[in-house]
Amino acid sequence: MAEKCGCACQGGTNLVFACSGAADVGAISDLAARKMTKDGIGKMYCLAGIGGNVSGIIETTKAADQILAIDGCPVACTKKLLERNGFGNFKYIELSTLGFEKGKSPAEEKAVTKVFNKGKELLSVC
């Protein structure tokens, strides 16, 4: 029998919102979220839609089983947008806590994989 390691193993909806800012750490955040979508960990979802208060995006986000927010830097745009729109219960990664520094962290596969693995861990995906 396969071991279960969290609610993501149950087939729930995991939405991933990522900073996609102009800095290198924004690119890492964006690429990690895209990798999570490609690998079936979660579905990258539209952060601009949250900021724009787009009703369909807000409703889909409310219905999500889990939300992961990824911020490239301590400015925390992703976190602030989610909180401003009433989403306070989400998993969170801010890249400086993983050792990345804005302007000094090339968006290389090794960096993307590190963020991807942390997201996978936070969402308790097998």
C-alpha positions in Angstrom: 0.0 0.0 0.0 1.4 3.4 -0.9 2.1 5.8 1.9 0.1 9.0 2.0 1.9 12.1 2.9 -0.7 14.9 3.0 -3.9 16.2 1.5 -2.2 16.8 -1.9 -2.0 13.1 -2.3 -5.8 13.0 -2.2 -6.2 14.8 -5.5 -7.2 18.2 -4.1 -6.7 21.5 -5.9 -3.4 23.2 -5.2 -3.1 26.7 -6.7 0.4 28.3 -7.0 0.8 32.0 -7.2 4.2 33.3 -8.0 6.1 36.6 -8.2 7.0 37.0 -11.9 8.8 40.3 -11.3 11.6 41.8 -13.4 14.4 40.6 -11.1 16.2 37.3 -11.3 14.4 36.1 -8.2 11.1 36.8 -9.9 12.2 34.7 -12.8 13.1 31.8 -10.4 9.7 32.1 -8.7 7.9 32.0 -12.0 9.8 29.1 -13.4 9.4 27.1 -10.2 5.6 27.6 -10.3 5.5 26.6 -14.0 7.5 23.4 -13.1 5.0 22.6 -10.4 2.2 22.9 -12.9 4.1 20.8 -15.5 4.8 18.1 -12.9 1.3 18.0 -11.5 2.2 19.5 -8.0 -0.2 22.3 -8.4 -1.7 24.7 -10.9 0.0 28.0 -11.5 -2.7 30.6 -11.2 -3.0 34.3 -12.2 -1.7 36.6 -9.6 -2.7 39.6 -11.7 -6.3 38.4 -11.5 -6.1 38.5 -7.7 -4.8 42.0 -7.9 -7.5 43.0 -10.4 -10.2 41.4 -8.2 -11.4 39.3 -11.2 -14.4 37.4 -9.8 -13.8 34.1 -11.5 -10.2 33.9 -10.3 -11.2 35.0 -6.8 -13.9 32.3 -6.6 -11.6 29.6 -7.9 -9.0 30.6 -5.4 -11.6 30.5 -2.6 -12.4 26.9 -3.6 -8.8 25.7 -3.6 -7.7 23.0 -1.2 -4.3 24.6 -0.8 -2.6 27.8 -1.9 1.1 28.3 -2.3 2.5 31.8 -2.6 6.1 32.3 -3.9 7.7 35.7 -3.5 11.1 36.4 -5.1 12.1 39.0 -2.6 11.1 40.5 0.8 8.9 43.1 -0.8 6.4 40.3 -0.7 4.0 41.3 -3.5 2.4 37.9 -3.9 1.8 37.6 -0.1 0.4 41.2 0.1 -2.0 40.7 -2.9 -3.4 37.4 -1.5 -3.8 38.9 2.0 -5.4 42.1 0.7 -8.0 39.9 -1.1 -8.8 37.9 2.0 -6.6 34.8 1.5 -4.7 34.5 4.7 -4.4 30.7 4.9 -1.7 29.8 2.4 1.8 28.2 2.4 4.6 30.6 1.7 8.0 30.8 0.2 10.1 33.9 0.1 13.3 33.2 -1.8 15.7 35.0 0.5 14.9 32.4 3.2 16.3 29.8 0.8 19.5 31.8 0.3 18.7 33.7 -2.9 19.5 37.4 -3.2 17.9 39.8 -5.6 20.3 40.7 -8.4 22.7 37.9 -7.5 20.7 34.8 -8.2 20.6 33.7 -11.9 17.5 31.8 -12.9 19.3 28.5 -13.4 17.9 25.0 -13.2 19.5 24.4 -9.8 17.8 27.4 -8.3 14.4 26.6 -9.8 14.7 23.0 -8.5 15.4 24.2 -5.0 12.3 26.4 -4.9 10.3 23.6 -6.6 11.3 21.1 -3.9 10.4 23.5 -1.1 7.0 24.1 -2.7 6.5 20.3 -3.1 7.4 19.9 0.6 5.0 22.6 1.8 2.1 21.2 -0.2 2.9 17.7 1.2 3.0 16.2 -2.2 4.3 12.6 -2.5 
